[in-house]
Amino acid sequence: MKINEGAADREQTDESLRMEREKTDHALAERQAAEEDSDLVVHRARESADAVLTEARAKADERLEASPHVGAHATLAEARRGLRLRQHLHGQRDTQSGRDLLHHHR
């Protein structure tokens, strides 16, 4: 009778372990799906922010170019246009502020 009890205990343990693995696999799959959703949300937010920033800079550059005080403003506008062109050609994100650009191009 002890042999049957040992086999029954093993079966119960195996079943318990299988259930725990299934729970763990399910939890990991849910976590991975949540991380992928979060990554997508962040990616879309960055794209949207980049588009808004690009449009705002273009409008600001147009106002600067139309301003009677073109001097240093034109240099900044030209630097921004050059950066946007380089970013477009190389698929890079803007990592410099306008002041950095103006200082760098002097």
N, CA, C and O atoms as CSV, one atom per row, in Angstrom:
chain,resi,resn,atom,element,x,y,z
A,1,MET,N,N,0.813,-1.190,0.000
A,1,MET,CA,C,0.000,0.000,0.000
A,1,MET,C,C,0.859,1.258,0.000
A,1,MET,O,O,0.444,2.292,-0.523
A,2,LYS,N,N,2.041,1.180,0.576
A,2,LYS,CA,C,2.907,2.340,0.622
A,2,LYS,C,C,3.358,2.761,-0.780
A,2,LYS,O,O,3.562,3.951,-1.018
A,3,ILE,N,N,3.516,1.834,-1.696
A,3,ILE,CA,C,3.921,2.164,-3.071
A,3,ILE,C,C,2.839,2.996,-3.736
A,3,ILE,O,O,3.150,3.981,-4.406
A,4,ASN,N,N,1.587,2.626,-3.570
A,4,ASN,CA,C,0.481,3.386,-4.151
A,4,ASN,C,C,0.375,4.767,-3.527
A,4,ASN,O,O,0.078,5.740,-4.219
A,5,GLU,N,N,0.616,4.861,-2.221
A,5,GLU,CA,C,0.573,6.162,-1.551
A,5,GLU,C,C,1.684,7.067,-2.079
A,5,GLU,O,O,1.463,8.258,-2.297
A,6,GLY,N,N,2.870,6.510,-2.285
A,6,GLY,CA,C,3.989,7.292,-2.825
A,6,GLY,C,C,3.707,7.774,-4.235
A,6,GLY,O,O,4.014,8.919,-4.568
A,7,ALA,N,N,3.126,6.920,-5.071
A,7,ALA,CA,C,2.776,7.306,-6.440
A,7,ALA,C,C,1.698,8.381,-6.423
A,7,ALA,O,O,1.744,9.317,-7.222
A,8,ALA,N,N,0.747,8.259,-5.536
A,8,ALA,CA,C,-0.327,9.253,-5.432
A,8,ALA,C,C,0.231,10.598,-4.971
A,8,ALA,O,O,-0.164,11.651,-5.471
A,9,ASP,N,N,1.148,10.547,-4.017
A,9,ASP,CA,C,1.788,11.792,-3.547
A,9,ASP,C,C,2.566,12.469,-4.673
A,9,ASP,O,O,2.517,13.689,-4.825
A,10,ARG,N,N,3.289,11.662,-5.464
A,10,ARG,CA,C,4.045,12.217,-6.593
A,10,ARG,C,C,3.108,12.848,-7.630
A,10,ARG,O,O,3.378,13.928,-8.155
A,11,GLU,N,N,2.018,12.161,-7.907
A,11,GLU,CA,C,1.047,12.700,-8.867
A,11,GLU,C,C,0.484,14.021,-8.369
A,11,GLU,O,O,0.348,14.975,-9.136
A,12,GLN,N,N,0.163,14.073,-7.105
A,12,GLN,CA,C,-0.373,15.306,-6.515
A,12,GLN,C,C,0.677,16.425,-6.584
A,12,GLN,O,O,0.356,17.566,-6.918
A,13,THR,N,N,1.917,16.089,-6.269
A,13,THR,CA,C,2.998,17.078,-6.340
A,13,THR,C,C,3.212,17.542,-7.773
A,13,THR,O,O,3.362,18.739,-8.021
A,14,ASP,N,N,3.226,16.611,-8.716
A,14,ASP,CA,C,3.393,16.966,-10.133
A,14,ASP,C,C,2.268,17.888,-10.599
A,14,ASP,O,O,2.514,18.876,-11.290
A,15,GLU,N,N,1.049,17.565,-10.221
A,15,GLU,CA,C,-0.102,18.382,-10.614
A,15,GLU,C,C,0.006,19.778,-9.988
A,15,GLU,O,O,-0.273,20.782,-10.644
A,16,SER,N,N,0.401,19.830,-8.750
A,16,SER,CA,C,0.568,21.110,-8.060
A,16,SER,C,C,1.635,21.963,-8.755
A,16,SER,O,O,1.454,23.164,-8.957
A,17,LEU,N,N,2.742,21.324,-9.111
A,17,LEU,CA,C,3.813,22.049,-9.813
A,17,LEU,C,C,3.366,22.532,-11.191
A,17,LEU,O,O,3.711,23.638,-11.609
A,18,ARG,N,N,2.594,21.695,-11.897
A,18,ARG,CA,C,2.068,22.086,-13.214
A,18,ARG,C,C,1.180,23.317,-13.090
A,18,ARG,O,O,1.270,24.242,-13.897
A,19,MET,N,N,0.332,23.320,-12.085
A,19,MET,CA,C,-0.573,24.452,-11.871
A,19,MET,C,C,0.213,25.724,-11.548
A,19,MET,O,O,-0.107,26.801,-12.052
A,20,GLU,N,N,1.228,25.597,-10.716
A,20,GLU,CA,C,2.055,26.759,-10.380
A,20,GLU,C,C,2.779,27.295,-11.616
A,20,GLU,O,O,2.872,28.508,-11.802
A,21,ARG,N,N,3.290,26.396,-12.461
A,21,ARG,CA,C,3.956,26.831,-13.707
A,21,ARG,C,C,2.982,27.566,-14.609
A,21,ARG,O,O,3.328,28.592,-15.196
A,22,GLU,N,N,1.762,27.045,-14.722
A,22,GLU,CA,C,0.744,27.696,-15.554
A,22,GLU,C,C,0.421,29.093,-15.026
A,22,GLU,O,O,0.300,30.038,-15.805
A,23,LYS,N,N,0.284,29.224,-13.716
A,23,LYS,CA,C,0.011,30.538,-13.103
A,23,LYS,C,C,1.169,31.507,-13.390
A,23,LYS,O,O,0.957,32.664,-13.753
A,24,THR,N,N,2.381,31.007,-13.220
A,24,THR,CA,C,3.564,31.844,-13.461
A,24,THR,C,C,3.648,32.249,-14.926
A,24,THR,O,O,3.901,33.415,-15.233
A,25,ASP,N,N,3.440,31.301,-15.829
A,25,ASP,CA,C,3.468,31.611,-17.259
A,25,ASP,C,C,2.419,32.652,-17.618
A,25,ASP,O,O,2.682,33.569,-18.395
A,26,HIS,N,N,1.235,32.505,-17.049
A,26,HIS,CA,C,0.150,33.457,-17.317
A,26,HIS,C,C,0.517,34.854,-16.797
A,26,HIS,O,O,0.320,35.853,-17.489
A,27,ALA,N,N,1.042,34.909,-15.596
A,27,ALA,CA,C,1.431,36.200,-15.011
A,27,ALA,C,C,2.538,36.860,-15.830
A,27,ALA,O,O,2.507,38.071,-16.050
A,28,LEU,N,N,3.508,36.078,-16.279
A,28,LEU,CA,C,4.591,36.631,-17.095
A,28,LEU,C,C,4.077,37.132,-18.435
A,28,LEU,O,O,4.523,38.171,-18.921
A,29,ALA,N,N,3.143,36.403,-19.039
A,29,ALA,CA,C,2.561,36.835,-20.313
A,29,ALA,C,C,1.798,38.144,-20.145
A,29,ALA,O,O,1.886,39.027,-20.998
A,30,GLU,N,N,1.050,38.273,-19.048
A,30,GLU,CA,C,0.331,39.523,-18.782
A,30,GLU,C,C,1.298,40.677,-18.581
A,30,GLU,O,O,1.071,41.779,-19.080
A,31,ARG,N,N,2.367,40.425,-17.855
A,31,ARG,CA,C,3.359,41.478,-17.605
A,31,ARG,C,C,4.020,41.923,-18.904
A,31,ARG,O,O,4.200,43.118,-19.139
A,32,GLN,N,N,4.383,40.955,-19.748
A,32,GLN,CA,C,5.008,41.284,-21.025
A,32,GLN,C,C,4.056,42.097,-21.905
A,32,GLN,O,O,4.480,43.052,-22.557
A,33,ALA,N,N,2.781,41.726,-21.927
A,33,ALA,CA,C,1.794,42.466,-22.716
A,33,ALA,C,C,1.663,43.896,-22.194
A,33,ALA,O,O,1.569,44.838,-22.981
A,34,ALA,N,N,1.657,44.060,-20.881
A,34,ALA,CA,C,1.565,45.400,-20.290
A,34,ALA,C,C,2.795,46.240,-20.649
A,34,ALA,O,O,2.668,47.426,-20.954
A,35,GLU,N,N,3.978,45.633,-20.614
A,35,GLU,CA,C,5.206,46.357,-20.977
A,35,GLU,C,C,5.185,46.764,-22.446
A,35,GLU,O,O,5.601,47.869,-22.795
A,36,GLU,N,N,4.702,45.871,-23.303
A,36,GLU,CA,C,4.620,46.200,-24.732
A,36,GLU,C,C,3.635,47.337,-24.966
A,36,GLU,O,O,3.894,48.229,-25.774
A,37,ASP,N,N,2.496,47.310,-24.255
A,37,ASP,CA,C,1.525,48.399,-24.366
A,37,ASP,C,C,2.140,49.714,-23.900
A,37,ASP,O,O,1.948,50.752,-24.533
A,38,SER,N,N,2.876,49.671,-22.799
A,38,SER,CA,C,3.529,50.872,-22.270
A,38,SER,C,C,4.554,51.422,-23.257
A,38,SER,O,O,4.628,52.631,-23.479
A,39,ASP,N,N,5.338,50.532,-23.841
A,39,ASP,CA,C,6.333,50.957,-24.825
A,39,ASP,C,C,5.663,51.640,-26.010
A,39,ASP,O,O,6.162,52.649,-26.508
A,40,LEU,N,N,4.538,51.098,-26.465
A,40,LEU,CA,C,3.816,51.687,-27.587
A,40,LEU,C,C,3.283,53.070,-27.225
A,40,LEU,O,O,3.365,54.001,-28.026
A,41,VAL,N,N,2.742,53.200,-26.022
A,41,VAL,CA,C,2.224,54.499,-25.573
A,41,VAL,C,C,3.348,55.529,-25.522
A,41,VAL,O,O,3.172,56.657,-25.983
A,42,VAL,N,N,4.493,55.157,-24.973
A,42,VAL,CA,C,5.635,56.075,-24.884
A,42,VAL,C,C,6.131,56.438,-26.278
A,42,VAL,O,O,6.445,57.600,-26.537
A,43,HIS,N,N,6.204,55.473,-27.167
A,43,HIS,CA,C,6.656,55.728,-28.542
A,43,HIS,C,C,5.724,56.727,-29.228
A,43,HIS,O,O,6.184,57.678,-29.859
A,44,ARG,N,N,4.424,56.509,-29.105
A,44,ARG,CA,C,3.456,57.432,-29.724
A,44,ARG,C,C,3.541,58.833,-29.107
A,44,ARG,O,O,3.446,59.836,-29.815
A,45,ALA,N,N,3.719,58.891,-27.799
A,45,ALA,CA,C,3.831,60.189,-27.128
A,45,ALA,C,C,5.075,60.937,-27.605
A,45,ALA,O,O,5.030,62.149,-27.817
A,46,ARG,N,N,6.187,60.216,-27.774
A,46,ARG,CA,C,7.409,60.858,-28.266
A,46,ARG,C,C,7.229,61.368,-29.688
A,46,ARG,O,O,7.658,62.474,-30.014
A,47,GLU,N,N,6.597,60.564,-30.532
A,47,GLU,CA,C,6.352,60.994,-31.910
A,47,GLU,C,C,5.482,62.243,-31.934
A,47,GLU,O,O,5.746,63.183,-32.684
A,48,SER,N,N,4.449,62.245,-31.111
A,48,SER,CA,C,3.556,63.397,-31.043
A,48,SER,C,C,4.292,64.634,-30.533
A,48,SER,O,O,4.145,65.725,-31.083
A,49,ALA,N,N,5.078,64.455,-29.484
A,49,ALA,CA,C,5.843,65.583,-28.933
A,49,ALA,C,C,6.848,66.104,-29.949
A,49,ALA,O,O,7.027,67.315,-30.074
A,50,ASP,N,N,7.504,65.210,-30.672
A,50,ASP,CA,C,8.453,65.629,-31.708
A,50,ASP,C,C,7.756,66.436,-32.792
A,50,ASP,O,O,8.284,67.447,-33.255
A,51,ALA,N,N,6.563,65.990,-33.200
A,51,ALA,CA,C,5.816,66.699,-34.242
A,51,ALA,C,C,5.403,68.087,-33.760
A,51,ALA,O,O,5.515,69.065,-34.498
A,52,VAL,N,N,4.924,68.167,-32.517
A,52,VAL,CA,C,4.518,69.458,-31.955
A,52,VAL,C,C,5.721,70.394,-31.851
A,52,VAL,O,O,5.630,71.571,-32.202
A,53,LEU,N,N,6.838,69.871,-31.372
A,53,LEU,CA,C,8.047,70.678,-31.231
A,53,LEU,C,C,8.551,71.167,-32.591
A,53,LEU,O,O,8.926,72.330,-32.739
A,54,THR,N,N,8.555,70.285,-33.564
A,54,THR,CA,C,9.009,70.660,-34.908
A,54,THR,C,C,8.130,71.764,-35.481
A,54,THR,O,O,8.633,72.735,-36.047
A,55,GLU,N,N,6.823,71.613,-35.332
A,55,GLU,CA,C,5.903,72.635,-35.841
A,55,GLU,C,C,6.081,73.957,-35.102
A,55,GLU,O,O,6.080,75.021,-35.721
A,56,ALA,N,N,6.233,73.894,-33.785
A,56,ALA,CA,C,6.416,75.122,-33.003
A,56,ALA,C,C,7.708,75.826,-33.397
A,56,ALA,O,O,7.738,77.051,-33.517
A,57,ARG,N,N,8.772,75.058,-33.597
A,57,ARG,CA,C,10.042,75.673,-34.006
A,57,ARG,C,C,9.936,76.286,-35.393
A,57,ARG,O,O,10.476,77.366,-35.638
A,58,ALA,N,N,9.257,75.618,-36.288
A,58,ALA,CA,C,9.097,76.155,-37.640
A,58,ALA,C,C,8.333,77.476,-37.602
A,58,ALA,O,O,8.698,78.435,-38.281
A,59,LYS,N,N,7.273,77.513,-36.804
A,59,LYS,CA,C,6.499,78.758,-36.675
A,59,LYS,C,C,7.342,79.859,-36.038
A,59,LYS,O,O,7.308,81.008,-36.478
A,60,ALA,N,N,8.103,79.500,-34.994
A,60,ALA,CA,C,8.963,80.494,-34.344
A,60,ALA,C,C,10.022,81.003,-35.317
A,60,ALA,O,O,10.321,82.197,-35.345
A,61,ASP,N,N,10.586,80.102,-36.110
A,61,ASP,CA,C,11.591,80.509,-37.097
A,61,ASP,C,C,10.990,81.437,-38.136
A,61,ASP,O,O,11.633,82.402,-38.548
A,62,GLU,N,N,9.761,81.160,-38.568
A,62,GLU,CA,C,9.091,82.041,-39.535
A,62,GLU,C,C,8.897,83.432,-38.952
A,62,GLU,O,O,9.103,84.433,-39.637
A,63,ARG,N,N,8.497,83.493,-37.677
A,63,ARG,CA,C,8.321,84.806,-37.028
A,63,ARG,C,C,9.658,85.526,-36.888
A,63,ARG,O,O,9.737,86.741,-37.067
A,64,LEU,N,N,10.714,84.767,-36.566
A,64,LEU,CA,C,12.037,85.386,-36.439
A,64,LEU,C,C,12.506,85.937,-37.778
A,64,LEU,O,O,13.069,87.030,-37.851
A,65,GLU,N,N,12.271,85.175,-38.826
A,65,GLU,CA,C,12.693,85.618,-40.154
A,65,GLU,C,C,11.930,86.848,-40.600
A,65,GLU,O,O,12.472,87.682,-41.325
A,66,ALA,N,N,10.672,86.976,-40.177
A,66,ALA,CA,C,9.848,88.120,-40.545
A,66,ALA,C,C,10.134,89.331,-39.656
A,66,ALA,O,O,9.696,90.442,-39.956
A,67,SER,N,N,10.862,89.119,-38.572
A,67,SER,CA,C,11.159,90.183,-37.620
A,67,SER,C,C,12.163,91.163,-38.204
A,67,SER,O,O,13.048,90.764,-38.961
A,68,PRO,N,N,12.035,92.469,-37.853
A,68,PRO,CA,C,13.009,93.445,-38.339
A,68,PRO,C,C,14.393,93.251,-37.697
A,68,PRO,O,O,15.386,93.765,-38.210
A,69,HIS,N,N,14.460,92.531,-36.608
A,69,HIS,CA,C,15.724,92.283,-35.919
A,69,HIS,C,C,16.239,90.901,-36.300
A,69,HIS,O,O,16.289,90.005,-35.457
A,70,VAL,N,N,16.609,90.725,-37.521
A,70,VAL,CA,C,16.969,89.404,-38.037
A,70,VAL,C,C,18.304,88.939,-37.481
A,70,VAL,O,O,18.375,87.787,-37.055
A,71,GLY,N,N,19.327,89.701,-37.448
A,71,GLY,CA,C,20.670,89.418,-36.965
A,71,GLY,C,C,20.913,88.054,-36.348
A,71,GLY,O,O,21.029,87.055,-37.058
A,72,ALA,N,N,20.992,88.013,-35.009
A,72,ALA,CA,C,21.283,86.767,-34.294
A,72,ALA,C,C,20.149,85.767,-34.433
A,72,ALA,O,O,20.372,84.557,-34.414
A,73,HIS,N,N,18.918,86.281,-34.574
A,73,HIS,CA,C,17.779,85.379,-34.732
A,73,HIS,C,C,17.920,84.538,-35.991
A,73,HIS,O,O,17.571,83.357,-35.992
A,74,ALA,N,N,18.425,85.129,-37.050
A,74,ALA,CA,C,18.581,84.385,-38.299
A,74,ALA,C,C,19.582,83.248,-38.115
A,74,ALA,O,O,19.405,82.158,-38.659
A,75,THR,N,N,20.631,83.513,-37.347
A,75,THR,CA,C,21.626,82.471,-37.098
A,75,THR,C,C,20.990,81.284,-36.391
A,75,THR,O,O,21.258,80.137,-36.748
A,76,LEU,N,N,20.155,81.541,-35.399
A,76,LEU,CA,C,19.470,80.483,-34.687
A,76,LEU,C,C,18.509,79.737,-35.611
A,76,LEU,O,O,18.443,78.508,-35.588
A,77,ALA,N,N,17.771,80.481,-36.416
A,77,ALA,CA,C,16.831,79.850,-37.343
A,77,ALA,C,C,17.577,78.973,-38.342
A,77,ALA,O,O,17.131,77.869,-38.654
A,78,GLU,N,N,18.697,79.454,-38.837
A,78,GLU,CA,C,19.483,78.657,-39.783
A,78,GLU,C,C,20.029,77.396,-39.109
A,78,GLU,O,O,20.039,76.319,-39.705
A,79,ALA,N,N,20.479,77.540,-37.874
A,79,ALA,CA,C,20.999,76.388,-37.140
A,79,ALA,C,C,19.905,75.349,-36.924
A,79,ALA,O,O,20.145,74.150,-37.070
A,80,ARG,N,N,18.714,75.806,-36.579
A,80,ARG,CA,C,17.601,74.881,-36.385
A,80,ARG,C,C,17.241,74.169,-37.687
A,80,ARG,O,O,17.009,72.961,-37.701
A,81,ARG,N,N,17.198,74.932,-38.779
A,81,ARG,CA,C,16.877,74.317,-40.071
A,81,ARG,C,C,17.922,73.270,-40.429
A,81,ARG,O,O,17.587,72.189,-40.914
A,82,GLY,N,N,19.193,73.594,-40.189
A,82,GLY,CA,C,20.263,72.638,-40.471
A,82,GLY,C,C,20.136,71.390,-39.617
A,82,GLY,O,O,20.336,70.277,-40.103
A,83,LEU,N,N,19.802,71.570,-38.343
A,83,LEU,CA,C,19.630,70.431,-37.442
A,83,LEU,C,C,18.451,69.585,-37.896
A,83,LEU,O,O,18.547,68.359,-37.935
A,84,ARG,N,N,17.336,70.231,-38.240
A,84,ARG,CA,C,16.167,69.466,-38.703
A,84,ARG,C,C,16.513,68.670,-39.954
A,84,ARG,O,O,16.089,67.523,-40.095
A,85,LEU,N,N,17.275,69.265,-40.858
A,85,LEU,CA,C,17.665,68.560,-42.072
A,85,LEU,C,C,18.549,67.365,-41.736
A,85,LEU,O,O,18.338,66.269,-42.256
A,86,ARG,N,N,19.544,67.572,-40.863
A,86,ARG,CA,C,20.422,66.465,-40.466
A,86,ARG,C,C,19.634,65.361,-39.760
A,86,ARG,O,O,19.875,64.176,-39.988
A,87,GLN,N,N,18.693,65.758,-38.904
A,87,GLN,CA,C,17.878,64.766,-38.209
A,87,GLN,C,C,17.041,63.977,-39.200
A,87,GLN,O,O,16.919,62.756,-39.098
A,88,HIS,N,N,16.469,64.685,-40.152
A,88,HIS,CA,C,15.650,64.011,-41.150
A,88,HIS,C,C,16.492,63.023,-41.953
A,88,HIS,O,O,16.062,61.900,-42.215
A,89,LEU,N,N,17.667,63.441,-42.333
A,89,LEU,CA,C,18.531,62.579,-43.139
A,89,LEU,C,C,19.068,61.396,-42.350
A,89,LEU,O,O,19.287,60.321,-42.908
A,90,HIS,N,N,19.281,61.591,-41.049
A,90,HIS,CA,C,19.896,60.543,-40.241
A,90,HIS,C,C,18.923,59.906,-39.251
A,90,HIS,O,O,19.310,59.004,-38.508
A,91,GLY,N,N,17.671,60.357,-39.227
A,91,GLY,CA,C,16.683,59.774,-38.320
A,91,GLY,C,C,17.009,59.984,-36.862
A,91,GLY,O,O,16.705,59.124,-36.035
A,92,GLN,N,N,17.623,61.112,-36.520
A,92,GLN,CA,C,18.023,61.368,-35.136
A,92,GLN,C,C,17.004,62.263,-34.454
A,92,GLN,O,O,16.240,62.987,-35.093
A,93,ARG,N,N,17.025,62.184,-33.121
A,93,ARG,CA,C,16.174,63.065,-32.311
A,93,ARG,C,C,16.972,64.292,-31.892
A,93,ARG,O,O,18.198,64.248,-31.794
A,94,ASP,N,N,16.263,65.382,-31.646
A,94,ASP,CA,C,16.895,66.623,-31.207
A,94,ASP,C,C,17.401,66.465,-29.788
A,94,ASP,O,O,16.634,66.136,-28.883
A,95,THR,N,N,18.700,66.701,-29.589
A,95,THR,CA,C,19.253,66.610,-28.240
A,95,THR,C,C,19.879,67.930,-27.810
A,95,THR,O,O,20.450,68.022,-26.723
A,96,GLN,N,N,19.777,68.954,-28.654
A,96,GLN,CA,C,20.356,70.239,-28.312
A,96,GLN,C,C,19.265,71.292,-28.233
A,96,GLN,O,O,18.303,71.270,-29.001
A,97,SER,N,N,19.427,72.205,-27.303
A,97,SER,CA,C,18.486,73.310,-27.224
A,97,SER,C,C,18.894,74.368,-28.232
A,97,SER,O,O,19.989,74.314,-28.791
A,98,GLY,N,N,18.025,75.318,-28.461
A,98,GLY,CA,C,18.319,76.391,-29.402
A,98,GLY,C,C,19.541,77.196,-28.983
A,98,GLY,O,O,20.331,77.616,-29.828
A,99,ARG,N,N,19.699,77.413,-27.682
A,99,ARG,CA,C,20.869,78.168,-27.204
A,99,ARG,C,C,22.149,77.394,-27.471
A,99,ARG,O,O,23.163,77.982,-27.847
A,100,ASP,N,N,22.112,76.079,-27.281
A,100,ASP,CA,C,23.296,75.260,-27.590
A,100,ASP,C,C,23.637,75.383,-29.060
A,100,ASP,O,O,24.807,75.488,-29.430
A,101,LEU,N,N,22.618,75.369,-29.892
A,101,LEU,CA,C,22.852,75.468,-31.329
A,101,LEU,C,C,23.487,76.807,-31.686
A,101,LEU,O,O,24.465,76.867,-32.432
A,102,LEU,N,N,22.915,77.879,-31.141
A,102,LEU,CA,C,23.421,79.210,-31.438
A,102,LEU,C,C,24.859,79.335,-30.957
A,102,LEU,O,O,25.703,79.867,-31.677
A,103,HIS,N,N,25.148,78.859,-29.767
A,103,HIS,CA,C,26.487,78.925,-29.226
A,103,HIS,C,C,27.451,78.084,-30.061
A,103,HIS,O,O,28.579,78.502,-30.322
A,104,HIS,N,N,27.010,76.906,-30.474
A,104,HIS,CA,C,27.847,75.981,-31.243
A,104,HIS,C,C,28.185,76.547,-32.625
A,104,HIS,O,O,29.283,76.313,-33.130
A,105,HIS,N,N,27.278,77.272,-33.230
A,105,HIS,CA,C,27.474,77.771,-34.594
A,105,HIS,C,C,28.156,79.135,-34.648
A,105,HIS,O,O,28.317,79.686,-35.738
A,106,ARG,N,N,28.552,79.684,-33.538
A,106,ARG,CA,C,29.228,80.989,-33.548
A,106,ARG,C,C,30.674,80.843,-33.885
A,106,ARG,O,O,31.398,81.837,-33.940
